[in-house]
Amino acid sequence: MSHCVTGQESLEMDAASCGGATFERLSSLIDWPPIRGAERPRSKSPAKARRAITLHLTLSDRVALGHGKADLLTLIHDTSSIAATGRSMGMPYQRAHDLVSALTADFRTPLVETMAGGPRGGGAKLTVLGEQVLAAYREVERQAEPTTAERLGWLRAMLRG
């Protein structure tokens, strides 16, 4: 079971229930909250509706997968570049590379395949497992939204203004 936290709610979802999603069905969005009064740059991906919830899936005692890593994988798929992904997410290349390295260490096989630079440049692409992991995360995210909609509506109704 994966433990999913959404605000004050906690959901448990069977990883098997996430299977079957294709990458093409998935939506992507980077929606950064304000940091010290300034917003992070938005992704150069097409604008999507604001996420109602974001999930942090605890996969083991030491491995978690959340919207940040999912967005990183989405942008690597879209740009075929770790450097371009970092720029789109407003982070240095080294931070994006370190996140890819952490994902490689966390899963049985790499989620991202990198090609060395040179005269024609390098690049990066998701492996089959990378696409499957991203699809599973997005499917859990998609399934969680209708499950939490009523409670989220109530919480929004309790806000000032």
N, C-alpha and C positions, 0 to 999 in steps of 0.2 A: 504494500500500500504506500502511496505517496501522500504526504500530509500537506495540504494546501491552505494557506492562511490568506483570508481576504478581509481586511479591516479587522473586525472583532470576531468574524466567523471563521470556523475551521472546517474544512471538508476533507474527507478521505476518499481517494479515488484509486481504483485498481488500474495499474499500468496497462493491463490487457485491454481495458475499455478505450484506450487512446489509439489503438491500432487502426489501420485502414485509411488514415488520412493521407492525401497526396499533397505534395508541396504546393502545387498550383492552386489548391483550394484555400491556402492559408493567407491571411492578411498580415501585414506588418506595419508597425508604427513605433516610432520612438517618441515618447511623450515625457520629457524630463520635467520634474518639478523645479520651481525656482530654487536657486542656491545662493544664499547670502544676498538676496535682492536682485540677482541677475539670472536670466534664463540661459540654459545651455543651448547651443545651436541645434536646430531641428534637423532631422535626416533630410537628405535630398531625395528620398523616396517620395512617391506621390502621397499627398496628404490623405489621411484616413480619419474617421471619427475618433474622438477621444475615448480611450479605454475606460470602461466603467470600473473594472477591477484589474489588478495586477497580481500574479501568482508567484510565490516562492515555493518551489517544490523541493522538499528535503528528500533526496534519493538514498542517502546513507548518512552515517554519523559525520562524514567528512565531505560529502558531495551535495551541492544544491544547484538547482537550475531555476533561474528567474527570468523576468522579462529583459534584463540587460544582456544576459548571455544569448537569449533567444533573438534579440534584436541584432546582436553582433553576428550571429549565424545568418540571419536574413540578409543583412547588408553584405556579408562576404558572398553570399549567393548572387546578390544583385550586381555587385561591383567587380567581383573576381579579384579583389585586392584587399589585403589587410590594412595597408596604408590609407586607402580611400575610405575604408570602413571607419578607421580611427578618426579621420578628419570629419566624416559625416556625423560621428557621435560626439565630436568635440573632445577627443582624448588623444594623447600622444600615441604615435605608432607603437612605442615600446609597451604601453599599457594594453593596447589591442593585441599585440603579439603575445604578451604574458597571459592574457585570458585564453587565447587559442592554445597555448602550451598547457595551461591548467586543464582545459577540456580534453586535450590529448591524454594527459596523465590520468584523468578521471574515468574515461571509458575504455572498454576492451580494445577497441581499435580507434585510430584518429577520426575525428569528425570533420577535419579540414585537411585537404591535401595542398601543400605549398610547392611551388616551382621556383627554383633559384633564379635570381636576376641575371642580367647579362645584357648583351647588345639588344636583344628583343624584350628585355624586361622580365620580371617574374610574374607571379600571380598566385591566386589561391582559389580553391573551389571546394564545395562541400562534398564529402564522400557519400556513398549510399547511406551509411549509418548516420552521418551528419544530417542528411535530409530526413531520415526516419525519426531521429531524436527531435529535430525541429518540428516536424509534422505532429509528433505525439504531444509536445508541449502546447502547440497552438490548438490542438484538439481538446486538451484538458481545459485550456483557457476558454475556448468556445463553449464547452459543456458547462463550465462554472457560471457563466454570465446569466443564463435563464434561472439557474438554481438559486442565485443570490439576488435576483432582480427585486423581489418583494421587500426583502430586508434592506437593500440599498435604497429603495424608494422611501421607506420609512425614515432611514437615517438622513437622507437629503431633506425630507420634510421637517426635520427637527433643527435644521440649520437656521441661523439668523438671516433675515433678508432674503 
